């Protein structure tokens, strides 16, 4: 479904500034909400909620969901796959 939205240049600039502000703000945070987790992992909101329900992603819940940057980075690297060079080193 295609929607036709008319925005002025000022509106587009405002939106771009808000997005940039949020991205910069989130880079310096140690903890954040679902949007923080989405930005850090590159996963969709639905994917993160699914992983929370299945308890396959680290999170805390205190009224709402919270995610730790350190825990998410560790989780993202936990399924590292060795490349051929790494495998060759182990065989020697």
DSSP file (Angstrom, degrees, kcal/mol; ACC not computed):
  #  RESIDUE AA STRUCTURE BP1 BP2  ACC     N-H-->O    O-->H-N    N-H-->O    O-->H-N    TCO  KAPPA ALPHA  PHI   PSI    X-CA   Y-CA   Z-CA
    1    1 A X              0   0    0      0, 0.0     2,-0.5     0, 0.0     0, 0.0   0.000 360.0 360.0 360.0 122.5    0.0    0.0    0.0
    2    2 A X        -     0   0    0      2,-0.0     2,-0.4     0, 0.0     0, 0.0  -0.807 360.0-160.4 -98.2 129.2    1.5    3.3   -1.1
    3    3 A X        -     0   0    0     -2,-0.5     2,-0.7     2,-0.0     0, 0.0  -0.887  10.8-142.8-109.9 140.3    0.8    6.4    0.9
    4    4 A X        +     0   0    0     -2,-0.4     2,-0.5     2,-0.0    -2,-0.0  -0.891  25.2 176.9-103.1 109.6    1.3    9.9   -0.4
    5    5 A X        -     0   0    0     -2,-0.7     2,-0.7     2,-0.0    -2,-0.0  -0.956  17.5-153.0-117.8 128.1    2.7   12.2    2.3
    6    6 A X        +     0   0    0     -2,-0.5     2,-0.4     0, 0.0    -2,-0.0  -0.886  20.9 172.8-103.1 114.3    3.5   15.8    1.6
    7    7 A X        -     0   0    0     -2,-0.7     2,-0.1     4,-0.0    -2,-0.0  -0.944  27.1-127.0-120.5 142.0    6.2   17.2    3.8
    8    8 A X     >  -     0   0    0     -2,-0.4     4,-2.2     1,-0.1     5,-0.2  -0.353  30.4-107.4 -77.0 165.3    7.9   20.5    3.6
    9    9 A X  H  > S+     0   0    0      1,-0.2     4,-2.4     2,-0.2     5,-0.2   0.877 122.7  54.9 -59.2 -37.7   11.7   20.9    3.5
   10   10 A X  H  > S+     0   0    0      2,-0.2     4,-2.4     1,-0.2    -1,-0.2   0.899 107.1  49.7 -63.3 -40.7   11.5   22.3    7.0
   11   11 A X  H  > S+     0   0    0      2,-0.2     4,-2.5     1,-0.2    -2,-0.2   0.921 111.4  48.6 -63.4 -44.1    9.6   19.2    8.2
   12   12 A X  H  X S+     0   0    0     -4,-2.2     4,-2.5     2,-0.2    -2,-0.2   0.896 111.5  49.3 -63.7 -41.0   12.1   16.8    6.6
   13   13 A X  H  X S+     0   0    0     -4,-2.4     4,-2.4     2,-0.2    -1,-0.2   0.916 111.0  50.3 -64.1 -43.3   15.0   18.7    8.2
   14   14 A X  H  X S+     0   0    0     -4,-2.4     4,-2.2     2,-0.2    -2,-0.2   0.929 111.9  47.3 -60.1 -46.4   13.3   18.6   11.6
   15   15 A X  H  X S+     0   0    0     -4,-2.5     4,-2.3     1,-0.2    -2,-0.2   0.918 111.8  50.2 -62.2 -44.7   12.8   14.8   11.2
   16   16 A X  H  X S+     0   0    0     -4,-2.5     4,-2.4     1,-0.2    -1,-0.2   0.895 110.7  49.8 -61.7 -40.6   16.4   14.2   10.1
   17   17 A X  H  X S+     0   0    0     -4,-2.4     4,-2.5     2,-0.2    -1,-0.2   0.894 110.2  50.3 -65.3 -40.1   17.7   16.3   13.1
   18   18 A X  H  X S+     0   0    0     -4,-2.2     4,-2.1     2,-0.2    -2,-0.2   0.908 112.0  47.2 -64.7 -42.1   15.5   14.3   15.5
   19   19 A X  H  X S+     0   0    0     -4,-2.3     4,-2.4     2,-0.2    -2,-0.2   0.934 113.2  48.1 -64.4 -46.6   16.7   11.0   14.1
   20   20 A X  H  X S+     0   0    0     -4,-2.4     4,-2.4     1,-0.2     5,-0.2   0.899 110.8  52.0 -61.7 -41.4   20.4   12.1   14.2
   21   21 A X  H  X S+     0   0    0     -4,-2.5     4,-2.6     1,-0.2    -1,-0.2   0.914 110.6  47.5 -60.7 -44.4   20.0   13.3   17.8
   22   22 A X  H  X S+     0   0    0     -4,-2.1     4,-2.5     2,-0.2    -2,-0.2   0.900 111.4  50.6 -66.3 -40.4   18.5   10.0   18.9
   23   23 A X  H  X S+     0   0    0     -4,-2.4     4,-1.3     2,-0.2    -2,-0.2   0.925 113.6  44.4 -63.5 -44.7   21.3    8.0   17.2
   24   24 A X  H  X S+     0   0    0     -4,-2.4     4,-0.8     2,-0.2     3,-0.3   0.916 113.6  50.9 -66.2 -43.1   24.0   10.1   18.8
   25   25 A X  H >< S+     0   0    0     -4,-2.6     3,-0.9     1,-0.2     4,-0.3   0.914 109.3  50.5 -60.2 -44.8   22.3   10.0   22.2
   26   26 A X  H >< S+     0   0    0     -4,-2.5     3,-0.9     1,-0.2    -1,-0.2   0.768  98.6  66.6 -68.3 -25.6   21.9    6.2   22.1
   27   27 A X  H 3< S+     0   0    0     -4,-1.3    -1,-0.2    -3,-0.3    -2,-0.2   0.815 104.1  45.1 -64.6 -29.1   25.6    5.7   21.2
   28   28 A X  T << S+     0   0    0     -3,-0.9    -1,-0.2    -4,-0.8     2,-0.2   0.451  93.9 100.0 -94.8  -1.5   26.7    7.0   24.7
   29   29 A X    <   -     0   0    0     -3,-0.9     3,-0.1    -4,-0.3    -3,-0.0  -0.582  52.8-162.5 -88.5 148.0   24.1    5.1   26.7
   30   30 A X  S    S+     0   0    0     -2,-0.2    39,-3.3     1,-0.2    40,-0.4   0.691  81.5  29.0 -95.0 -25.6   24.9    1.9   28.6
   31   31 A X  E    S+A   68   0A   0     37,-0.2     2,-0.3    38,-0.1    37,-0.2  -0.951  71.4 155.9-133.4 152.0   21.2    0.9   29.0
   32   32 A X  E     -A   67   0A   0     35,-2.2    35,-2.8    -2,-0.3     2,-0.0  -0.964  34.4 -92.8-163.4-179.4   18.2    1.5   26.9
   33   33 A X     >  -     0   0    0     -2,-0.3     4,-2.1    33,-0.2     3,-0.3  -0.004  62.5 -69.8 -89.9-165.0   14.7    0.5   25.7
   34   34 A X  H  > S+     0   0    0      1,-0.2     4,-2.4    31,-0.2     5,-0.1   0.856 133.2  53.5 -60.2 -36.8   13.5   -1.6   22.8
   35   35 A X  H  > S+     0   0    0      2,-0.2     4,-2.3     1,-0.2    -1,-0.2   0.856 106.5  52.7 -69.0 -34.3   14.6    1.1   20.3
   36   36 A X  H  > S+     0   0    0     -3,-0.3     4,-2.4     2,-0.2    -2,-0.2   0.927 111.1  47.0 -62.0 -46.6   18.0    1.1   21.8
   37   37 A X  H  X S+     0   0    0     -4,-2.1     4,-2.5     2,-0.2     6,-0.4   0.880 110.9  52.2 -64.5 -38.7   18.2   -2.7   21.3
   38   38 A X  H  X S+     0   0    0     -4,-2.4     4,-2.4     1,-0.2     5,-0.3   0.928 111.9  45.7 -62.2 -45.3   16.9   -2.3   17.8
   39   39 A X  H  < S+     0   0    0     -4,-2.3    -2,-0.2     1,-0.2    -1,-0.2   0.909 116.0  45.7 -65.8 -42.0   19.6    0.2   16.9
   40   40 A X  H  < S+     0   0    0     -4,-2.4    -2,-0.2     1,-0.2    -1,-0.2   0.895 124.5  30.4 -70.0 -40.7   22.4   -1.8   18.5
   41   41 A X  H  < S-     0   0    0     -4,-2.5    -2,-0.2    -5,-0.2    -1,-0.2   0.726  94.4-130.3 -93.1 -23.5   21.4   -5.2   17.1
   42   42 A X     <  +     0   0    0     -4,-2.4     2,-0.2    -5,-0.3    -3,-0.1   0.567  63.4 134.8  80.5   8.5   19.9   -4.2   13.8
   43   43 A X        -     0   0    0     -6,-0.4    -1,-0.3    -5,-0.3    -2,-0.1  -0.540  58.5-108.1 -88.8 156.7   16.9   -6.4   14.6
   44   44 A X     >  -     0   0    0     -2,-0.2     4,-2.2     1,-0.1     5,-0.2  -0.347  29.0-109.6 -76.6 163.7   13.2   -5.4   14.1
   45   45 A X  H  > S+     0   0    0      1,-0.2     4,-2.6     2,-0.2     5,-0.2   0.910 120.6  51.4 -58.5 -44.3   11.0   -4.7   17.0
   46   46 A X  H  > S+     0   0    0      1,-0.2     4,-2.3     2,-0.2    -1,-0.2   0.888 108.6  51.4 -62.9 -39.9    9.0   -7.9   16.4
   47   47 A X  H  > S+     0   0    0      2,-0.2     4,-2.3     1,-0.2    -1,-0.2   0.910 111.1  47.4 -64.5 -42.2   12.2  -10.0   16.3
   48   48 A X  H  X S+     0   0    0     -4,-2.2     4,-2.4     2,-0.2    -2,-0.2   0.935 111.9  49.4 -66.3 -44.9   13.4   -8.5   19.7
   49   49 A X  H  X S+     0   0    0     -4,-2.6     4,-2.6     1,-0.2    -2,-0.2   0.902 111.0  51.0 -59.5 -40.5   10.0   -9.1   21.3
   50   50 A X  H  X S+     0   0    0     -4,-2.3     4,-2.0     1,-0.2    -1,-0.2   0.917 110.8  47.6 -62.2 -43.6   10.0  -12.7   20.0
   51   51 A X  H  <>S+     0   0    0     -4,-2.3     5,-3.0     2,-0.2     6,-0.7   0.841 110.9  52.1 -68.2 -33.0   13.5  -13.3   21.4
   52   52 A X  H ><5S+     0   0    0     -4,-2.4     3,-1.1     3,-0.2    -2,-0.2   0.941 109.6  48.9 -65.5 -46.8   12.4  -11.7   24.7
   53   53 A X  H 3<5S+     0   0    0     -4,-2.6    -2,-0.2     1,-0.3    -1,-0.2   0.865 116.3  42.8 -60.7 -36.5    9.4  -14.1   24.9
   54   54 A X  T 3<5S-     0   0    0     -4,-2.0    -1,-0.3    -5,-0.2    -2,-0.2   0.452 109.6-127.1 -87.6  -1.1   11.6  -17.1   24.1
   55   55 A X  T < 5S+     0   0    0     -3,-1.1    -3,-0.2    -4,-0.3    -4,-0.1   0.886  71.9 126.8  54.8  44.0   14.3  -15.7   26.5
   56   56 A X      < +     0   0    0     -5,-3.0     2,-0.4    -6,-0.1    -4,-0.2   0.340  60.5  57.8-109.3   4.4   17.0  -15.9   23.9
   57   57 A X  S    S-     0   0    0     -6,-0.7     2,-0.2    -9,-0.1    15,-0.1  -0.994  91.7-108.9-131.9 139.8   18.1  -12.3   24.3
   58   58 A X        +     0   0    0     -2,-0.4     2,-0.3    13,-0.2    10,-0.2  -0.502  54.3 144.6 -72.5 133.7   19.4  -10.7   27.5
   59   59 A X        -     0   0    0     -2,-0.2     2,-0.3     8,-0.1     8,-0.2  -0.973  37.6-138.2-156.9 165.5   17.0   -8.2   29.0
   60   60 A X  E     -B   66   0B   0      6,-2.6     6,-2.8    -2,-0.3     2,-0.5  -0.937  13.4-151.9-125.9 153.6   15.7   -6.8   32.3
   61   61 A X  E     +B   65   0B   0     -2,-0.3     4,-0.2     4,-0.2     2,-0.1  -0.957  29.4 151.1-133.4 117.3   12.1   -5.9   33.1
   62   62 A X  S    S-     0   0    0      2,-2.1     2,-0.1    -2,-0.5     3,-0.0  -0.617  94.0 -43.0-140.1  74.6   11.2   -3.3   35.6
   63   63 A X  S    S+     0   0    0     -2,-0.1     2,-0.3     0, 0.0    -2,-0.1  -0.131 139.2  23.4  87.6 -38.0    7.8   -2.0   34.4
   64   64 A X  S    S-     0   0    0     -2,-0.1    -2,-2.1   -31,-0.0     2,-0.2  -0.924 100.6 -78.2-146.8 171.6    9.2   -2.0   30.9
   65   65 A X  E     -B   61   0B   0     -2,-0.3     2,-0.4    -4,-0.2   -31,-0.2  -0.544  42.6-172.3 -78.8 137.9   12.0   -3.8   29.0
   66   66 A X  E     -B   60   0B   0     -6,-2.8    -6,-2.6    -2,-0.2     2,-0.4  -0.976   4.9-161.0-128.6 144.2   15.6   -2.6   29.4
   67   67 A X  E     -A   32   0A   0    -35,-2.8   -35,-2.2    -2,-0.4     2,-0.4  -0.980  12.3-138.0-128.6 137.8   18.6   -3.8   27.5
   68   68 A X  E  >  -A   31   0A   0     -2,-0.4     4,-2.7   -37,-0.2   -37,-0.2  -0.802   8.1-145.0 -94.2 131.5   22.3   -3.5   28.5
   69   69 A X  H  > S+     0   0    0    -39,-3.3     4,-2.6    -2,-0.4     5,-0.2   0.927 102.8  49.5 -58.9 -45.8   24.7   -2.5   25.8
   70   70 A X  H  > S+     0   0    0    -40,-0.4     4,-2.2     1,-0.2    -1,-0.2   0.920 112.9  46.3 -60.6 -46.3   27.4   -4.7   27.3
   71   71 A X  H  > S+     0   0    0      2,-0.2     4,-2.5     1,-0.2    -1,-0.2   0.892 113.2  49.1 -65.7 -40.0   25.0   -7.7   27.5
   72   72 A X  H  X S+     0   0    0     -4,-2.7     4,-2.7     2,-0.2    -2,-0.2   0.908 111.1  49.3 -67.3 -41.0   23.7   -7.2   24.0
   73   73 A X  H  X S+     0   0    0     -4,-2.6     4,-1.5    -5,-0.2    -2,-0.2   0.915 112.8  47.7 -63.6 -41.6   27.2   -6.9   22.5
   74   74 A X  H  X S+     0   0    0     -4,-2.2     4,-0.6    -5,-0.2    -2,-0.2   0.919 112.7  49.4 -63.3 -43.5   28.3  -10.1   24.3
   75   75 A X  H >< S+     0   0    0     -4,-2.5     3,-0.9     1,-0.2     4,-0.4   0.902 108.1  53.3 -62.0 -42.5   25.1  -11.9   23.1
   76   76 A X  H 3< S+     0   0    0     -4,-2.7     3,-0.4     1,-0.3    -1,-0.2   0.838 114.1  42.4 -63.8 -31.9   25.7  -10.8   19.5
   77   77 A X  H >< S+     0   0    0     -4,-1.5     3,-1.2     1,-0.2    -1,-0.3   0.494  91.1  88.8 -91.7  -3.8   29.2  -12.2   19.6
   78   78 A X  T << S+     0   0    0     -3,-0.9    -1,-0.2    -4,-0.6    -2,-0.1   0.712  87.3  49.5 -70.6 -19.6   28.3  -15.4   21.5
   79   79 A X  T 3  S+     0   0    0     -3,-0.4    -1,-0.3    -4,-0.4    -2,-0.1  -0.125  79.2 160.7-109.7  36.6   27.5  -17.4   18.3
   80   80 A X    <   -     0   0    0     -3,-1.2     2,-0.5     1,-0.1    -3,-0.1  -0.313  29.8-146.0 -61.2 137.2   30.8  -16.5   16.5
   81   81 A X        -     0   0    0     -2,-0.0     2,-0.1     0, 0.0    -1,-0.1  -0.926  17.4-122.1-108.1 126.7   31.6  -18.8   13.7
   82   82 A X        -     0   0    0     -2,-0.5     2,-0.1     1,-0.1     0, 0.0  -0.394  23.4-134.0 -66.6 140.4   35.3  -19.5   13.1
   83   83 A X     >  -     0   0    0     -2,-0.1     4,-2.0     1,-0.1     3,-0.4  -0.402  32.9 -94.5 -85.3 172.1   36.6  -18.7    9.6
   84   84 A X  H  > S+     0   0    0      1,-0.2     4,-2.4     2,-0.2     5,-0.2   0.853 125.3  55.9 -56.8 -37.6   38.8  -21.1    7.7
   85   85 A X  H  > S+     0   0    0      1,-0.2     4,-1.8     2,-0.2    -1,-0.2   0.899 107.4  49.0 -63.6 -40.1   42.0  -19.4    9.0
   86   86 A X  H  > S+     0   0    0     -3,-0.4     4,-1.6     2,-0.2    -2,-0.2   0.912 111.6  49.0 -65.0 -41.9   40.9  -20.0   12.6
   87   87 A X  H  X S+     0   0    0     -4,-2.0     4,-1.4     1,-0.2    -2,-0.2   0.899 108.6  53.4 -64.4 -41.1   40.1  -23.6   11.9
   88   88 A X  H  X S+     0   0    0     -4,-2.4     4,-1.0     1,-0.2    -1,-0.2   0.885 105.6  54.5 -61.7 -39.1   43.5  -24.1   10.2
   89   89 A X  H >< S+     0   0    0     -4,-1.8     3,-0.5     1,-0.2    -1,-0.2   0.904 107.3  50.3 -60.8 -41.9   45.3  -22.7   13.3
   90   90 A X  H 3< S+     0   0    0     -4,-1.6    -1,-0.2     1,-0.2    -2,-0.2   0.812 107.0  54.8 -67.5 -29.8   43.5  -25.3   15.5
   91   91 A X  H 3<        0   0    0     -4,-1.4    -1,-0.2     1,-0.2    -2,-0.2   0.723 360.0 360.0 -77.7 -20.9   44.5  -28.2   13.2
   92   92 A X    <<        0   0    0     -4,-1.0    -1,-0.2    -3,-0.5    -2,-0.2   0.488 360.0 360.0 -77.8 360.0   48.2  -27.3   13.4
